[in-house]
Amino acid sequence: MNNLLLGITAWDPEPWRARFQKALPGWNVVLHTEDYDPATIAYSAAWKQPEGAFSGLPNLKAIFSLGAGVDHLFKDRKLPPGVPIVRVVDPDLTTRMSEYVVMHCLMALRRVRIYDGFQRQRAWTDLRDQPQASDIRVGLLGMGKLGQDAARKLGVMGFQVAGWSRRPKAVAGVEMFDGDDGLAAMTAVSDILVAILPLTPDTAGFLNARLFARMPKAEAIGGPVLINVGRGGLQVEADILAALDTGQLGAAVLDVFETEPLPESSRLWLHPKVTVTPHNSAISSPPAIAAYVAQQILAAETGQPLVNVVDPAHGY
């Protein structure tokens, strides 16, 4: 009998065991904390597993991340070399991410937070000079499947959309930039900057003072807006706060943080220009994730190739 090994510390693993047992009839699903024969483990699925949870498994064929990110796996210094790592690309997760990005771009466009303040003051105040979506440029940092879906939907709303990737990439209907020079060029014209990047050694601390200093004044929406739905390690929170305090940034929408949960002592909680959400921009359905992983496993067992395999050299 083939076994699926679960390495989970961030959630209760028992509901995940039940989901996989339902999706993989005839398979035995074991937890990394239980006794099992290492030679029987064919696949594993993980979220923030303890270091070494998947070492010493001689017949391991693949490791699946139970979320969109894989940085938690690469932190494991005992990760088995040569074993493919597969990330989740689920339509439900993609749709939820695009909903979040489009929503906050529209809120920035229509100055919703400003009007919230007027309401609290009982002030019948109208900002007469309201820009159209076509007046606003949104720059997307990261043009994988999540970024491309968000770009398409922002385009439907009328925004000017540009995208940046580390290496050259063509995306229909989107002006694309790449490399360091492209990053500087796109940032300089992005009224709203959206980060949908994975966390890798190259992207750690990516959202910093140097980047913010390149952004335009974006006076039509009260200053440039930063939206981070990637990973908390992308941002330097001290630099974000400093840029907000000086007006270099007009607003920040942050779904991820350097430390999670966000400490109660953080100034981000109550800063008038910051929107904080608890890393829920793209929470996908756990049953959908389990079904996705199970489908990949069953296909691989019939000789079909795994899809959405991570390139270890780039970390995504």
URTAWO-V838021 format. One record per residue. N is the residue number from 0. RES is the residue in one small letter. PSI is psi in degrees with one decimal (999 if undefined). Layout:
BEGIN
{{N:RES:PSI} {N:RES:PSI}}
END
This chain:
BEGIN
{{0:m:132.1} {1:n:143.8} {2:n:143.5} {3:l:125.3} {4:l:128.3} {5:l:127.2} {6:g:98.1} {7:i:128.1} {8:t:-17.6} {9:a:-21.2} {10:w:169.9} {11:d:117.7} {12:p:-20.7} {13:e:-43.0} {14:p:-31.9} {15:w:-38.4} {16:r:-45.1} {17:a:-39.8} {18:r:-43.4} {19:f:-35.1} {20:q:-34.0} {21:k:-39.9} {22:a:-21.0} {23:l:73.4} {24:p:135.2} {25:g:-7.7} {26:w:150.8} {27:n:126.1} {28:v:120.5} {29:v:154.0} {30:l:154.1} {31:h:-15.8} {32:t:-6.0} {33:e:167.9} {34:d:133.8} {35:y:160.6} {36:d:113.1} {37:p:-30.2} {38:a:-16.1} {39:t:-5.1} {40:i:116.9} {41:a:-36.4} {42:y:161.2} {43:s:155.5} {44:a:140.7} {45:a:154.4} {46:w:112.0} {47:k:48.6} {48:q:154.2} {49:p:152.0} {50:e:134.6} {51:g:3.6} {52:a:-25.3} {53:f:16.8} {54:s:156.2} {55:g:28.5} {56:l:95.2} {57:p:-21.9} {58:n:21.1} {59:l:126.0} {60:k:-28.0} {61:a:154.4} {62:i:129.7} {63:f:130.6} {64:s:140.2} {65:l:13.9} {66:g:179.1} {67:a:-29.7} {68:g:157.0} {69:v:3.8} {70:d:-30.4} {71:h:-31.5} {72:l:-41.4} {73:f:-10.2} {74:k:-17.1} {75:d:109.1} {76:r:-11.4} {77:k:19.1} {78:l:132.1} {79:p:123.9} {80:p:141.7} {81:g:-6.4} {82:v:125.2} {83:p:140.7} {84:i:129.4} {85:v:131.2} {86:r:156.6} {87:v:126.1} {88:v:94.5} {89:d:132.5} {90:p:-35.1} {91:d:-45.2} {92:l:-43.1} {93:t:-44.5} {94:t:-42.9} {95:r:-39.6} {96:m:-45.5} {97:s:-38.0} {98:e:-46.0} {99:y:-47.1} {100:v:-47.3} {101:v:-42.9} {102:m:-48.5} {103:h:-27.3} {104:c:-40.5} {105:l:-39.1} {106:m:-37.6} {107:a:-43.3} {108:l:-46.4} {109:r:7.6} {110:r:43.3} {111:v:-41.2} {112:r:-35.6} {113:i:-44.3} {114:y:-31.3} {115:d:-42.2} {116:g:-41.2} {117:f:-39.8} {118:q:-43.6} {119:r:-29.1} {120:q:-2.2} {121:r:41.1} {122:a:122.6} {123:w:78.3} {124:t:132.4} {125:d:126.8} {126:l:102.9} {127:r:-35.9} {128:d:75.6} {129:q:119.7} {130:p:161.2} {131:q:160.9} {132:a:-34.6} {133:s:-11.9} {134:d:-12.4} {135:i:134.3} {136:r:124.9} {137:v:123.8} {138:g:126.9} {139:l:119.8} {140:l:106.2} {141:g:110.7} {142:m:47.6} {143:g:-158.4} {144:k:-37.0} {145:l:-47.1} {146:g:-40.6} {147:q:-38.0} {148:d:-43.0} {149:a:-39.7} {150:a:-44.1} {151:r:-43.8} {152:k:-32.8} {153:l:-37.7} {154:g:-38.4} {155:v:-34.9} {156:m:-8.9} {157:g:-2.9} {158:f:150.1} {159:q:126.7} {160:v:132.0} {161:a:158.4} {162:g:149.4} {163:w:139.4} {164:s:159.7} {165:r:-42.6} {166:r:158.4} {167:p:137.4} {168:k:139.0} {169:a:129.3} {170:v:122.2} {171:a:131.5} {172:g:3.5} {173:v:130.1} {174:e:121.9} {175:m:144.7} {176:f:157.5} {177:d:161.9} {178:g:-178.3} {179:d:-42.8} {180:d:-40.4} {181:g:-35.6} {182:l:-46.4} {183:a:-42.0} {184:a:-44.4} {185:m:-42.2} {186:t:-35.7} {187:a:-17.9} {188:v:13.5} {189:s:109.7} {190:d:-36.5} {191:i:127.2} {192:l:120.8} {193:v:122.8} {194:a:117.8} {195:i:41.6} {196:l:150.3} {197:p:161.8} {198:l:117.2} {199:t:171.1} {200:p:-30.7} {201:d:-25.1} {202:t:-5.7} {203:a:129.2} {204:g:20.7} {205:f:-37.9} {206:l:92.6} {207:n:-178.4} {208:a:-39.4} {209:r:-41.3} {210:l:-44.9} {211:f:-33.8} {212:a:-20.8} {213:r:-18.0} {214:m:150.0} {215:p:171.6} {216:k:-29.3} {217:a:48.9} {218:e:-27.0} {219:a:-25.5} {220:i:19.2} {221:g:18.8} {222:g:156.9} {223:p:149.4} {224:v:134.2} {225:l:131.0} {226:i:120.7} {227:n:111.6} {228:v:14.7} {229:g:-95.2} {230:r:148.5} {231:g:-31.1} {232:g:-10.6} {233:l:-28.5} {234:q:147.3} {235:v:102.4} {236:e:-31.1} {237:a:-37.5} {238:d:-37.0} {239:i:-47.7} {240:l:-42.7} {241:a:-41.6} {242:a:-36.3} {243:l:-41.5} {244:d:-33.6} {245:t:-8.8} {246:g:2.1} {247:q:-35.4} {248:l:137.5} {249:g:-28.4} {250:a:159.5} {251:a:133.7} {252:v:113.6} {253:l:121.1} {254:d:-10.9} {255:v:156.0} {256:f:160.1} {257:e:-40.5} {258:t:128.5} {259:e:136.4} {260:p:154.3} {261:l:124.3} {262:p:144.2} {263:e:-25.3} {264:s:-9.8} {265:s:135.4} {266:r:-19.1} {267:l:-32.6} {268:w:-46.5} {269:l:7.5} {270:h:130.2} {271:p:-15.6} {272:k:9.5} {273:v:135.2} {274:t:123.0} {275:v:128.1} {276:t:150.2} {277:p:59.3} {278:h:49.4} {279:n:20.4} {280:s:-30.9} {281:a:51.4} {282:i:116.5} {283:s:165.5} {284:s:120.7} {285:p:-41.9} {286:p:-35.2} {287:a:-38.8} {288:i:-45.1} {289:a:-41.1} {290:a:-39.8} {291:y:-47.2} {292:v:-43.9} {293:a:-41.2} {294:q:-41.0} {295:q:-42.9} {296:i:-47.7} {297:l:-37.3} {298:a:-42.2} {299:a:-35.1} {300:e:-18.5} {301:t:9.4} {302:g:2.9} {303:q:150.8} {304:p:149.1} {305:l:148.1} {306:v:156.8} {307:n:41.2} {308:v:135.4} {309:v:140.9} {310:d:109.4} {311:p:-28.6} {312:a:-27.8} {313:h:-16.6} {314:g:16.9} {315:y:999}}
END
